[in-house]
């Protein structure tokens, strides 16, 4: 993006052929677009390492980084915002994994590799209330055996944007 030269006001922005890509706005690249290719390669590598798990309302795609749970300093679960997917945590997850944290990233329903079952899509009464994504997170953590850790203080949930709200709801 660049400033509209006619107004001189930063609040008035116009898109141009040199507009920043969304990944750059989210911190995924430099302002010149030089790292866009490496960001896309990183995203593709992340998608190839994803696993899936069947939950009550759909299939959730997730990735695990770092040492096994019993050899780690604790668990960090990363929850992304509404407009992106779990790949936004790739660099953070790798950094934490190098420091002996067991890191789990996952895609919210409808984002990345996560899908809702068609029957859930038809039943619009249960969609997108304040419990929708929170129940996905809780059910997911139970299924991957992280919810009932003996020592709850070693479970940290990190979120950005909508993911921050999901992480702090309960």
Secondary structure, DSSP 8 states (H G I E B T S, - for coil): -EE-TTT--TTSEE--TT---HHHHTTSS-TTSTTHHHHHHHHHHHHHT-EEEE-SSEEEEEEEESS-GGGSS-EEEEE--SSS-GGGGHHHHHHHHHTT-EEEEE--TTSTT-EE-HHHHH-GGGTTSTTHHHHHHHHHHHHTT-TT-S-GGGEEEEE-THHHHHHH--
